[in-house]
Amino acid sequence: MSLLTLENVSRSFGGLNALDAVDMQVSPGEIVGLIGPNGAGKTTLVNVVTGALRPSAGDIRFEGRSIAGKKPHQIGRMGIARTYQVVQPFPEMTVLENVMAPATFAARAEDMRTARLKSMEALEFVGLAGSAGTIAAELTLAGRKRLELAKSLAMNPRVLLLDEVNAGLNTAEIDGALTLIRRIADNGVTVIIIEHLMKVVMTLCSRLVVLHHGAKIAEGTPDEVSRDPHVIEAYLGTRYSRNLGAREAAHD
């Protein structure tokens, strides 16, 4: 059963087709990687799914209901949340206050006490409970990324779309982020992640969808996609393919 379905979804900006008849199905419990070169349409797809942009054509269904054209807060309240590649918390507000905003308005907390409890749970989950009273501007980049995750989790999502959550992080910070994402999925949240690091998607994702010039050019397991000639030509390059073959030969 598909939890989230895209059917022939397109989005045009003047004469540019940022998305070109994209079909995609995501089942409950999956971690799906969305990959492709810069300008492939990945963030545009997230924007269309979450209501920041209206599709020019096609339909998007969540739990069987069309959400195409709905406003972001409506989609958020239905159970779809996202993070942003460029994290921009409210800098003069505390970490807790940043999380309470979506908990109050998007998740419709019954009162401020409930919003505070829900926000603290999210901060505890991402490891920021000890920084609840810190001004958000004082957080490191890794801390701001965790705050972004906490804000989305406070919305009680069924589906979470992550836009390059590892960008700018060092190896240890990436490992910590991957542990968090796995824990989120283990708690029943379906995850779609935009990611450029193939090491991340190869170990984290059960399935990959590849976009190029706004169109889907491949879909399958990480192993299948990494060997697809169209993906190698458009995105991975022959060097990655040779290195993959060399690593496999070394293990034979």
C-alpha positions as a Markdown table, in Angstrom:
| # | Residue | x | y | z |
|---|---|---|---|---|
| 1 | Met | 0.0 | 0.0 | 0.0 |
| 2 | Ser | 1.3 | 3.4 | -1.0 |
| 3 | Leu | 1.4 | 6.1 | 1.7 |
| 4 | Leu | 2.5 | 8.9 | -0.6 |
| 5 | Thr | 1.8 | 8.8 | -4.4 |
| 6 | Leu | 2.9 | 11.2 | -7.1 |
| 7 | Glu | 1.3 | 10.7 | -10.5 |
| 8 | Asn | 2.7 | 12.6 | -13.5 |
| 9 | Val | 3.7 | 15.5 | -11.4 |
| 10 | Ser | 5.1 | 18.4 | -13.3 |
| 11 | Arg | 6.1 | 21.9 | -12.3 |
| 12 | Ser | 7.1 | 24.6 | -14.8 |
| 13 | Phe | 8.6 | 28.0 | -14.3 |
| 14 | Gly | 8.0 | 29.8 | -17.6 |
| 15 | Gly | 9.5 | 27.6 | -20.2 |
| 16 | Leu | 11.6 | 25.6 | -17.7 |
| 17 | Asn | 10.2 | 22.2 | -16.6 |
| 18 | Ala | 11.7 | 21.8 | -13.1 |
| 19 | Leu | 9.6 | 18.6 | -12.7 |
| 20 | Asp | 8.6 | 16.6 | -15.8 |
| 21 | Ala | 5.8 | 14.0 | -15.3 |
| 22 | Val | 7.4 | 12.4 | -12.2 |
| 23 | Asp | 5.8 | 9.2 | -10.8 |
| 24 | Met | 6.7 | 8.0 | -7.4 |
| 25 | Gln | 5.3 | 5.8 | -4.7 |
| 26 | Val | 6.4 | 5.6 | -1.1 |
| 27 | Ser | 5.3 | 2.9 | 1.3 |
| 28 | Pro | 4.9 | 3.1 | 5.1 |
| 29 | Gly | 8.2 | 2.6 | 6.9 |
| 30 | Glu | 10.5 | 3.2 | 3.9 |
| 31 | Ile | 13.6 | 5.3 | 3.9 |
| 32 | Val | 13.8 | 6.6 | 0.3 |
| 33 | Gly | 16.7 | 8.5 | -1.1 |
| 34 | Leu | 16.1 | 11.2 | -3.7 |
| 35 | Ile | 19.3 | 11.8 | -5.6 |
| 36 | Gly | 20.5 | 13.5 | -8.8 |
| 37 | Pro | 22.8 | 16.4 | -9.9 |
| 38 | Asn | 22.3 | 20.0 | -8.9 |
| 39 | Gly | 19.3 | 21.4 | -10.6 |
| 40 | Ala | 17.7 | 18.0 | -11.1 |
| 41 | Gly | 14.4 | 19.0 | -9.4 |
| 42 | Lys | 14.9 | 17.4 | -6.0 |
| 43 | Thr | 14.0 | 20.4 | -3.8 |
| 44 | Thr | 11.3 | 21.4 | -6.2 |
| 45 | Leu | 9.7 | 18.0 | -5.7 |
| 46 | Val | 9.8 | 18.5 | -1.9 |
| 47 | Asn | 8.3 | 21.9 | -2.3 |
| 48 | Val | 5.5 | 20.6 | -4.4 |
| 49 | Val | 4.7 | 17.7 | -2.0 |
| 50 | Thr | 4.7 | 20.0 | 1.0 |
| 51 | Gly | 2.6 | 22.8 | -0.6 |
| 52 | Ala | 5.3 | 25.5 | -1.0 |
| 53 | Leu | 4.7 | 25.2 | -4.7 |
| 54 | Arg | 1.6 | 24.1 | -6.6 |
| 55 | Pro | 2.1 | 21.4 | -9.3 |
| 56 | Ser | 1.5 | 22.6 | -12.8 |
| 57 | Ala | 0.1 | 19.1 | -13.7 |
| 58 | Gly | -0.4 | 15.7 | -12.1 |
| 59 | Asp | -1.7 | 14.7 | -8.7 |
| 60 | Ile | -0.2 | 14.0 | -5.2 |
| 61 | Arg | -2.1 | 11.7 | -2.8 |
| 62 | Phe | -1.4 | 11.1 | 0.8 |
| 63 | Glu | -3.2 | 8.2 | 2.4 |
| 64 | Gly | -5.4 | 8.1 | -0.7 |
| 65 | Arg | -6.4 | 11.8 | -0.5 |
| 66 | Ser | -5.3 | 14.4 | -3.0 |
| 67 | Ile | -3.2 | 17.1 | -1.5 |
| 68 | Ala | -2.2 | 18.8 | -4.7 |
| 69 | Gly | -2.7 | 22.5 | -4.3 |
| 70 | Lys | -3.3 | 22.5 | -0.5 |
| 71 | Lys | -1.5 | 25.0 | 1.6 |
| 72 | Pro | 1.6 | 24.1 | 3.6 |
| 73 | His | 0.0 | 24.3 | 7.0 |
| 74 | Gln | -2.9 | 22.1 | 5.8 |
| 75 | Ile | -0.4 | 19.5 | 4.5 |
| 76 | Gly | 1.6 | 19.7 | 7.7 |
| 77 | Arg | -1.5 | 19.1 | 9.9 |
| 78 | Met | -2.2 | 16.0 | 7.7 |
| 79 | Gly | 1.1 | 14.5 | 8.7 |
| 80 | Ile | 3.8 | 15.6 | 6.3 |
| 81 | Ala | 6.8 | 17.6 | 7.6 |
| 82 | Arg | 10.0 | 18.7 | 6.1 |
| 83 | Thr | 13.4 | 20.2 | 6.9 |
| 84 | Tyr | 15.3 | 22.8 | 4.9 |
| 85 | Gln | 18.7 | 22.6 | 3.4 |
| 86 | Val | 19.5 | 26.1 | 4.6 |
| 87 | Val | 18.5 | 26.1 | 8.3 |
| 88 | Gln | 17.1 | 29.4 | 9.5 |
| 89 | Pro | 15.8 | 29.2 | 13.1 |
| 90 | Phe | 14.4 | 32.3 | 14.8 |
| 91 | Pro | 17.8 | 33.5 | 15.9 |
| 92 | Glu | 16.7 | 35.6 | 18.9 |
| 93 | Met | 14.3 | 33.0 | 20.3 |
| 94 | Thr | 15.4 | 30.1 | 22.5 |
| 95 | Val | 15.8 | 26.6 | 21.2 |
| 96 | Leu | 12.6 | 25.6 | 23.0 |
| 97 | Glu | 10.6 | 28.5 | 21.6 |
| 98 | Asn | 11.7 | 27.6 | 18.1 |
| 99 | Val | 10.3 | 24.1 | 18.5 |
| 100 | Met | 7.1 | 25.3 | 20.3 |
| 101 | Ala | 6.1 | 27.3 | 17.2 |
| 102 | Pro | 5.4 | 24.3 | 15.0 |
| 103 | Ala | 4.1 | 22.3 | 17.9 |
| 104 | Thr | 1.6 | 25.0 | 18.6 |
| 105 | Phe | 0.4 | 26.0 | 15.1 |
| 106 | Ala | 1.2 | 23.0 | 12.9 |
| 107 | Ala | 0.5 | 20.2 | 15.3 |
| 108 | Arg | -2.4 | 22.0 | 17.0 |
| 109 | Ala | -1.3 | 21.4 | 20.5 |
| 110 | Glu | -4.2 | 21.8 | 22.9 |
| 111 | Asp | -2.5 | 24.5 | 25.0 |
| 112 | Met | 0.9 | 26.0 | 25.7 |
| 113 | Arg | 1.7 | 23.4 | 28.3 |
| 114 | Thr | 1.1 | 20.6 | 25.8 |
| 115 | Ala | 3.2 | 22.4 | 23.2 |
| 116 | Arg | 6.0 | 22.7 | 25.7 |
| 117 | Leu | 5.9 | 19.1 | 26.7 |
| 118 | Lys | 5.8 | 18.0 | 23.0 |
| 119 | Ser | 8.7 | 20.3 | 22.2 |
| 120 | Met | 10.8 | 19.0 | 25.1 |
| 121 | Glu | 10.2 | 15.5 | 23.9 |
| 122 | Ala | 11.5 | 16.4 | 20.5 |
| 123 | Leu | 14.5 | 18.1 | 21.9 |
| 124 | Glu | 15.3 | 15.2 | 24.1 |
| 125 | Phe | 15.0 | 12.9 | 21.1 |
| 126 | Val | 17.6 | 14.9 | 19.0 |
| 127 | Gly | 19.9 | 15.5 | 22.0 |
| 128 | Leu | 19.2 | 19.2 | 22.5 |
| 129 | Ala | 17.2 | 19.1 | 25.8 |
| 130 | Gly | 20.1 | 20.6 | 27.6 |
| 131 | Ser | 20.2 | 23.5 | 25.3 |
| 132 | Ala | 16.4 | 24.3 | 25.5 |
| 133 | Gly | 17.1 | 27.7 | 27.0 |
| 134 | Thr | 19.9 | 28.6 | 24.7 |
| 135 | Ile | 19.4 | 31.4 | 22.1 |
| 136 | Ala | 19.2 | 29.6 | 18.7 |
| 137 | Ala | 21.8 | 31.9 | 17.1 |
| 138 | Glu | 24.4 | 30.5 | 19.5 |
| 139 | Leu | 24.1 | 26.9 | 18.2 |
| 140 | Thr | 26.7 | 25.3 | 16.0 |
| 141 | Leu | 25.7 | 24.2 | 12.5 |
| 142 | Ala | 25.3 | 20.7 | 13.7 |
| 143 | Gly | 23.1 | 22.0 | 16.6 |
| 144 | Arg | 21.0 | 24.0 | 14.2 |
| 145 | Lys | 20.5 | 20.9 | 12.0 |
| 146 | Arg | 19.3 | 19.0 | 15.1 |
| 147 | Leu | 17.0 | 21.9 | 15.9 |
| 148 | Glu | 15.5 | 21.7 | 12.4 |
| 149 | Leu | 14.8 | 18.0 | 13.0 |
| 150 | Ala | 13.2 | 18.7 | 16.4 |
| 151 | Lys | 10.9 | 21.3 | 14.8 |
| 152 | Ser | 9.7 | 18.8 | 12.2 |
| 153 | Leu | 9.3 | 16.0 | 14.8 |
| 154 | Ala | 7.1 | 18.3 | 17.0 |
| 155 | Met | 4.6 | 18.2 | 14.1 |
| 156 | Asn | 3.9 | 14.5 | 14.7 |
| 157 | Pro | 4.7 | 13.6 | 11.0 |
| 158 | Arg | 3.8 | 10.4 | 9.3 |
| 159 | Val | 6.2 | 11.4 | 6.4 |
| 160 | Leu | 9.3 | 13.4 | 6.9 |
| 161 | Leu | 11.2 | 14.9 | 4.0 |
| 162 | Leu | 14.8 | 15.8 | 4.7 |
| 163 | Asp | 16.6 | 18.2 | 2.4 |
| 164 | Glu | 20.4 | 17.7 | 2.7 |
| 165 | Val | 20.5 | 17.4 | 6.5 |
| 166 | Asn | 24.2 | 16.3 | 6.3 |
| 167 | Ala | 25.4 | 19.3 | 4.2 |
| 168 | Gly | 28.3 | 21.0 | 6.0 |
| 169 | Leu | 28.7 | 18.4 | 8.7 |
| 170 | Asn | 31.9 | 16.5 | 9.5 |
| 171 | Thr | 32.2 | 12.7 | 9.5 |
| 172 | Ala | 31.3 | 12.3 | 13.2 |
| 173 | Glu | 28.4 | 14.7 | 12.9 |
| 174 | Ile | 27.1 | 12.8 | 9.8 |
| 175 | Asp | 27.3 | 9.5 | 11.8 |
| 176 | Gly | 25.2 | 11.1 | 14.5 |
| 177 | Ala | 22.7 | 12.4 | 12.0 |
| 178 | Leu | 22.3 | 9.0 | 10.4 |
| 179 | Thr | 21.7 | 7.4 | 13.9 |
| 180 | Leu | 19.0 | 9.9 | 14.4 |
| 181 | Ile | 17.3 | 9.3 | 11.1 |
| 182 | Arg | 17.3 | 5.5 | 11.7 |
| 183 | Arg | 15.7 | 6.1 | 15.1 |
| 184 | Ile | 13.1 | 8.3 | 13.5 |
| 185 | Ala | 12.3 | 5.6 | 11.0 |
| 186 | Asp | 12.2 | 3.0 | 13.8 |
| 187 | Asn | 9.5 | 5.1 | 15.5 |
| 188 | Gly | 7.2 | 4.6 | 12.5 |
| 189 | Val | 8.0 | 7.8 | 10.4 |
| 190 | Thr | 8.5 | 7.3 | 6.7 |
| 191 | Val | 11.5 | 9.2 | 5.5 |
| 192 | Ile | 12.4 | 10.7 | 2.1 |
| 193 | Ile | 15.9 | 12.2 | 2.1 |
| 194 | Ile | 17.7 | 14.4 | -0.5 |
| 195 | Glu | 21.3 | 13.5 | -0.2 |
| 196 | His | 24.5 | 14.0 | -2.3 |
| 197 | Leu | 26.7 | 11.7 | -0.3 |
| 198 | Met | 26.4 | 8.2 | -1.9 |
| 199 | Lys | 28.0 | 6.6 | 1.2 |
| 200 | Val | 25.0 | 7.9 | 3.1 |
| 201 | Val | 22.2 | 6.7 | 0.8 |
| 202 | Met | 23.9 | 3.4 | 0.1 |
| 203 | Thr | 23.9 | 2.5 | 3.8 |
| 204 | Leu | 20.7 | 4.3 | 4.9 |
| 205 | Cys | 18.1 | 3.9 | 2.1 |
| 206 | Ser | 16.1 | 0.9 | 1.1 |
| 207 | Arg | 15.3 | 2.5 | -2.3 |
| 208 | Leu | 16.6 | 5.3 | -4.4 |
| 209 | Val | 14.8 | 7.6 | -6.9 |
| 210 | Val | 17.1 | 9.5 | -9.4 |
| 211 | Leu | 16.1 | 12.8 | -11.0 |
| 212 | His | 17.8 | 14.5 | -13.9 |
| 213 | His | 16.5 | 17.6 | -15.7 |
| 214 | Gly | 13.3 | 17.2 | -13.7 |
| 215 | Ala | 12.5 | 13.7 | -14.9 |
| 216 | Lys | 12.9 | 10.4 | -13.1 |
| 217 | Ile | 15.6 | 8.4 | -14.9 |
| 218 | Ala | 16.0 | 5.5 | -12.5 |
| 219 | Glu | 14.5 | 3.8 | -9.4 |
| 220 | Gly | 15.5 | 0.8 | -7.4 |
| 221 | Thr | 17.7 | -0.5 | -4.6 |
| 222 | Pro | 21.0 | 1.4 | -4.0 |
| 223 | Asp | 22.9 | -1.5 | -5.6 |
| 224 | Glu | 20.7 | -1.4 | -8.7 |
| 225 | Val | 20.8 | 2.3 | -9.1 |
| 226 | Ser | 24.6 | 2.6 | -8.6 |
| 227 | Arg | 25.0 | 0.2 | -11.6 |
| 228 | Asp | 22.5 | 1.9 | -13.9 |
| 229 | Pro | 24.3 | 3.3 | -17.0 |
| 230 | His | 21.9 | 6.3 | -17.2 |
| 231 | Val | 22.7 | 7.2 | -13.6 |
| 232 | Ile | 26.4 | 6.7 | -14.0 |
| 233 | Glu | 26.4 | 9.0 | -17.1 |
| 234 | Ala | 24.1 | 11.7 | -15.6 |
| 235 | Tyr | 25.3 | 11.8 | -12.0 |
| 236 | Leu | 27.7 | 9.3 | -10.6 |
| 237 | Gly | 30.4 | 9.3 | -13.3 |
| 238 | Thr | 32.6 | 6.6 | -14.6 |
| 239 | Arg | 35.1 | 7.2 | -11.8 |
| 240 | Tyr | 32.5 | 6.2 | -9.1 |
| 241 | Ser | 31.6 | 3.1 | -11.2 |
| 242 | Arg | 35.3 | 2.1 | -11.4 |
| 243 | Asn | 35.9 | 2.6 | -7.7 |
| 244 | Leu | 32.8 | 0.5 | -6.9 |
| 245 | Gly | 34.0 | -2.3 | -9.1 |
| 246 | Ala | 37.5 | -2.1 | -7.5 |
| 247 | Arg | 36.0 | -2.3 | -4.0 |
| 248 | Glu | 33.9 | -5.3 | -4.9 |
| 249 | Ala | 36.9 | -7.0 | -6.5 |
| 250 | Ala | 38.9 | -6.5 | -3.3 |
| 251 | His | 36.3 | -8.3 | -1.3 |
| 252 | Asp | 36.1 | -11.3 | -3.7 |
